[in-house]
Amino acid sequence: MASGTAEPQEFLPALRFRRLTPYFDHVVRLTMREATFKRRLLDGLALQPGERVLDVGAGTATLAIELKRRTPGATVVGLDADPDVLALGRAKAAQAGCEVELVEGLSNALPFPDASFDAVVSTLFFHHLDGEAKRTTLRQVRRVLRPGGRLHVGDFTRPADPLQAALNFPVRVFDGFAVTADNVSGGLPHLFAAAGLEDVRERDRLRTAMGTLALWSARRR
Ligand SMILES: C[S@@+](CC[C@H](N)C(=O)[O-])C[C@H]1O[C@@H](n2cnc3c(N)ncnc32)[C@H](O)[C@@H]1O
C-alpha cells in the first residue's frame, strides 16, 4: 500500500516490516506518549456498559484491552489485517484476563453488519492507508456505526512547528510519503466529513518524539 513497500501485501504492518512487529509496543510506548494519548481518547469516548465498540487497525490490542478494563460491560471488537499482530494481541488479552474479540480483516471491507456498533475507535492507523483506502475505510466505518454512533481517532496531524516536522520525517520515510500525506497536511478530518460523518471536532493535540498527534471525534447522524 505504501509506495516502495518492501514486502508484497495488502496492508502496511505495524512497523512496516513484519519481522519488526514484536518490537512495536516498546517503540510506541517509548516514543509516542502512548499512555497519555490513549487515556485522553478513551476519556473523550466515555464508553458505556452494554455498548459495542470496534477498534479498527487494533494492532497488539493495547487500546482494546484498556477499553474492556475501563468498561467491562461493553463488547469490544478489534480488527486488524495482520495475523501476527493479532496473535500478540490475543496473548496480551489472555494475560490481562480481558475478553476482547480480535478479528482478521481489511478495514476497507469490514466484516460486520450495517449499524452494528455504538462506537468506532482507531489509533495510529489511518496513516497506514493510501488516500483511496482511507476514503473507503471511512465509508465502511460510517456503515457499521448505528445512527448517533461516534468515531474517535488518534493519529498524526500537521506538525505543530519545524521541530515537530523534523521529528515526524523518519515516520514519513519509514511508512511512506504517500500514506502519510493526508495526515501531515491536516486533511484527515476533512475525509471524515467527506465520508458523511458529522460534528467533526479536534478534541486534543500532543507533541511526541515522532511528531504531532491529534485526537478527533465525529458522529453518524
Ligand atoms: C501503527 S499500527 C497501530 C496499532 C494500534 N492501533 C495502536 O495504536 O497501537 C497500524 C496497524 O494497522 C494495521 N493495518 C494496516 N492496514 C490495514 C488495513 N487495511 N486493514 C486493517 N488493518 C490494517 C497494521 O497491521 C497495524 O497493526
The ligand as an SDF file (V2000), in Angstrom:
LIG
                    3D

 27 29  0  0  0  0  0  0  0  0999 V2000
    0.8240    1.5180   13.6540 C   0  0  0  0  0  0  0  0  0  0  0  0
   -0.2040    0.1410   13.9520 S   0  0  0  0  0  0  0  0  0  0  0  0
   -1.3170    0.7740   15.1770 C   0  0  0  0  0  0  0  0  0  0  0  0
   -1.8590   -0.3020   16.0690 C   0  0  0  0  0  0  0  0  0  0  0  0
   -2.7810    0.1510   17.2020 C   0  0  0  0  0  0  0  0  0  0  0  0
   -3.9690    0.7970   16.7080 N   0  0  0  0  0  0  0  0  0  0  0  0
   -2.0790    1.0310   18.2010 C   0  0  0  0  0  0  0  0  0  0  0  0
   -2.4180    2.2040   18.3490 O   0  0  0  0  0  0  0  0  0  0  0  0
   -1.1630    0.5110   18.8760 O   0  0  0  0  0  0  0  0  0  0  0  0
   -1.2340    0.0780   12.4820 C   0  0  0  0  0  0  0  0  0  0  0  0
   -1.9850   -1.2380   12.3410 C   0  0  0  0  0  0  0  0  0  0  0  0
   -2.8430   -1.1570   11.2240 O   0  0  0  0  0  0  0  0  0  0  0  0
   -2.8890   -2.4370   10.6050 C   0  0  0  0  0  0  0  0  0  0  0  0
   -3.3670   -2.2510    9.2300 N   0  0  0  0  0  0  0  0  0  0  0  0
   -2.7270   -1.6160    8.2200 C   0  0  0  0  0  0  0  0  0  0  0  0
   -3.5220   -1.5770    7.1290 N   0  0  0  0  0  0  0  0  0  0  0  0
   -4.6720   -2.2030    7.4530 C   0  0  0  0  0  0  0  0  0  0  0  0
   -5.9040   -2.4530    6.7680 C   0  0  0  0  0  0  0  0  0  0  0  0
   -6.0880   -2.0580    5.5070 N   0  0  0  0  0  0  0  0  0  0  0  0
   -6.9040   -3.0950    7.4200 N   0  0  0  0  0  0  0  0  0  0  0  0
   -6.7400   -3.4870    8.7140 C   0  0  0  0  0  0  0  0  0  0  0  0
   -5.5950   -3.2840    9.4200 N   0  0  0  0  0  0  0  0  0  0  0  0
   -4.5810   -2.6430    8.8040 C   0  0  0  0  0  0  0  0  0  0  0  0
   -1.4850   -2.9670   10.7290 C   0  0  0  0  0  0  0  0  0  0  0  0
   -1.4470   -4.3750   10.6320 O   0  0  0  0  0  0  0  0  0  0  0  0
   -1.1030   -2.4640   12.1220 C   0  0  0  0  0  0  0  0  0  0  0  0
   -1.3530   -3.4290   13.1210 O   0  0  0  0  0  0  0  0  0  0  0  0
  1  2  1  0
  2  3  1  0
  2 10  1  0
  3  4  1  0
  4  5  1  0
  5  6  1  0
  5  7  1  0
  7  8  2  0
  7  9  1  0
 10 11  1  0
 11 12  1  0
 11 26  1  0
 12 13  1  0
 13 14  1  0
 13 24  1  0
 14 15  1  0
 14 23  1  0
 15 16  2  0
 16 17  1  0
 17 18  1  0
 17 23  2  0
 18 19  1  0
 18 20  2  0
 20 21  1  0
 21 22  2  0
 22 23  1  0
 24 25  1  0
 24 26  1  0
 26 27  1  0
M  CHG  2   2   1   9  -1
M  END
$$$$
